[in-house]
Amino acid sequence: MRTIGIIGAGEVGSQLARAAVAHDYQVVIANSRGPETLTHLVDELGPSARAATAAGAAEAGDFVIIAVPLKLVNDMPAKQLAGKIVLDTNNYMPWRDGRFQDIDSGEKTVHELRQEQLPTSKVAKAFTHIQAPRLFLSASSPGTPGRHALSVSSNYPEAVELVTRLYDEFGFDTVDNSPLSESWRSGPGQPAWLSHAHQTREQLAANLADARRIVSFRG
Ligand SMILES: NC(=O)c1ccc[n+]([C@@H]2O[C@H](COP(=O)([O-])OP(=O)(O)OC[C@H]3O[C@@H](n4cnc5c(N)ncnc54)[C@H](OP(=O)(O)O)[C@@H]3O)[C@@H](O)[C@H]2O)c1
């Protein structure tokens, strides 16, 4: 499991690619405009990285990271992602993404919608409440007192295991906030998300427990 496909090469996708290469992973990265627009980033990442289409990155990855906001029309290569563990960094931002009624009404979480769009993949919500630059700034070795912790949510224990290992390699402790129906607890505006600058495993667990669901009913 040493090749990561990364779909999305913006702030989060490019920073996750840097962290992956720094930890000896191979990276195949894609954006929406085509591999030829990623030359600069791939040059910076070095020989462990190459650019591809989204379908190519999905196909090449032992597992795949989606660092692209969710859209109601599925714009991810579901066929190439079939059977794979898919880490989704997406945060729901109505000002940017538009309003999704199922999320606003509290019927579903944004990551349950991603799971529905990728029914044969194993979706995990990961890396959502850390700002991209902090992937390096907040990292520390296992056992460091006060080590920064991140949450993971998935309906698949094997996806939680993979993310836990990856977080540890990248320098973070884990709090399991599964299943995906509970993933709203780490969403924008919640205590775990607002405390992104620093929280230990204990603080993150307490912040997840303190979350209060914000629901706007259909009018
Ligand atoms: N920024 C952060 O620190 C941060 C932290 C945690 C979570 N998040 C969340 O993670 C997600 C990504 O955030 P970001 O800040 O990295 O966004 P961003 O800088 O706007 O980057 C988005 C990337 O997605 C690509 N993309 C869009 N549609 C695509 C498609 N259909 N196929 C392939 N690539 C596609 C874009 O390609 P082009 O460049 O070609 O347009 C771009 O590379 C968001 O939901 C955000 O809320 C962000």
PDBQT file of the ligand as one rigid body, heavy atoms in Angstrom, charges set to zero:
ROOT
HETATM    1  N1  LIG A 301      -7.497  24.240   2.463  1.00  0.00    +0.000 N 
HETATM    2  C1  LIG A 301      -7.430  23.577   3.627  1.00  0.00    +0.000 C 
HETATM    3  O1  LIG A 301      -6.546  23.846   4.463  1.00  0.00    +0.000 OA
HETATM    4  C2  LIG A 301      -8.415  22.451   3.894  1.00  0.00    +0.000 A 
HETATM    5  C3  LIG A 301      -8.221  21.688   5.027  1.00  0.00    +0.000 A 
HETATM    6  C4  LIG A 301      -9.039  20.572   5.267  1.00  0.00    +0.000 A 
HETATM    7  C5  LIG A 301     -10.058  20.265   4.349  1.00  0.00    +0.000 A 
HETATM    8  N2  LIG A 301     -10.250  21.057   3.251  1.00  0.00    +0.000 N 
HETATM    9  C6  LIG A 301     -11.317  20.666   2.294  1.00  0.00    +0.000 C 
HETATM   10  O2  LIG A 301     -10.708  19.838   1.292  1.00  0.00    +0.000 OA
HETATM   11  C7  LIG A 301     -11.316  20.098  -0.003  1.00  0.00    +0.000 C 
HETATM   12  C8  LIG A 301     -10.254  20.618  -0.958  1.00  0.00    +0.000 C 
HETATM   13  O3  LIG A 301      -9.810  21.872  -0.435  1.00  0.00    +0.000 OA
HETATM   14  P1  LIG A 301      -8.638  22.721  -1.097  1.00  0.00    +0.000 P 
HETATM   15  O4  LIG A 301      -8.451  23.888  -0.205  1.00  0.00    +0.000 OA
HETATM   16  O5  LIG A 301      -7.482  21.865  -1.442  1.00  0.00    +0.000 OA
HETATM   17  O6  LIG A 301      -9.367  23.205  -2.446  1.00  0.00    +0.000 OA
HETATM   18  P2  LIG A 301      -8.690  23.882  -3.714  1.00  0.00    +0.000 P 
HETATM   19  O7  LIG A 301      -7.404  24.527  -3.324  1.00  0.00    +0.000 OA
HETATM   20  O8  LIG A 301      -9.758  24.716  -4.330  1.00  0.00    +0.000 OA
HETATM   21  O9  LIG A 301      -8.363  22.645  -4.668  1.00  0.00    +0.000 OA
HETATM   22  C9  LIG A 301      -9.354  21.841  -5.233  1.00  0.00    +0.000 C 
HETATM   23  C10 LIG A 301      -8.693  20.933  -6.242  1.00  0.00    +0.000 C 
HETATM   24  O10 LIG A 301      -9.685  20.039  -6.750  1.00  0.00    +0.000 OA
HETATM   25  C11 LIG A 301      -9.479  19.925  -8.149  1.00  0.00    +0.000 C 
HETATM   26  N3  LIG A 301     -10.714  19.434  -8.768  1.00  0.00    +0.000 N 
HETATM   27  C12 LIG A 301     -11.950  20.002  -8.754  1.00  0.00    +0.000 A 
HETATM   28  N4  LIG A 301     -12.825  19.207  -9.417  1.00  0.00    +0.000 NA
HETATM   29  C13 LIG A 301     -12.121  18.133  -9.834  1.00  0.00    +0.000 A 
HETATM   30  C14 LIG A 301     -12.442  16.981 -10.593  1.00  0.00    +0.000 A 
HETATM   31  N5  LIG A 301     -13.682  16.768 -11.021  1.00  0.00    +0.000 N 
HETATM   32  N6  LIG A 301     -11.458  16.080 -10.866  1.00  0.00    +0.000 NA
HETATM   33  C15 LIG A 301     -10.191  16.291 -10.434  1.00  0.00    +0.000 A 
HETATM   34  N7  LIG A 301      -9.820  17.365  -9.721  1.00  0.00    +0.000 NA
HETATM   35  C16 LIG A 301     -10.776  18.280  -9.432  1.00  0.00    +0.000 A 
HETATM   36  C17 LIG A 301      -9.075  21.308  -8.589  1.00  0.00    +0.000 C 
HETATM   37  O11 LIG A 301      -8.485  21.232  -9.852  1.00  0.00    +0.000 OA
HETATM   38  P3  LIG A 301      -8.064  22.583 -10.671  1.00  0.00    +0.000 P 
HETATM   39  O12 LIG A 301      -6.925  23.188  -9.919  1.00  0.00    +0.000 OA
HETATM   40  O13 LIG A 301      -7.698  22.057 -12.023  1.00  0.00    +0.000 OA
HETATM   41  O14 LIG A 301      -9.289  23.450 -10.648  1.00  0.00    +0.000 OA
HETATM   42  C18 LIG A 301      -8.088  21.651  -7.459  1.00  0.00    +0.000 C 
HETATM   43  O15 LIG A 301      -6.828  21.105  -7.742  1.00  0.00    +0.000 OA
HETATM   44  C19 LIG A 301     -12.429  21.114   0.284  1.00  0.00    +0.000 C 
HETATM   45  O16 LIG A 301     -13.661  20.443   0.485  1.00  0.00    +0.000 OA
HETATM   46  C20 LIG A 301     -11.981  21.806   1.564  1.00  0.00    +0.000 C 
HETATM   47  O17 LIG A 301     -13.065  22.362   2.285  1.00  0.00    +0.000 OA
HETATM   48  C21 LIG A 301      -9.447  22.135   3.001  1.00  0.00    +0.000 A 
ENDROOT
TORSDOF 0
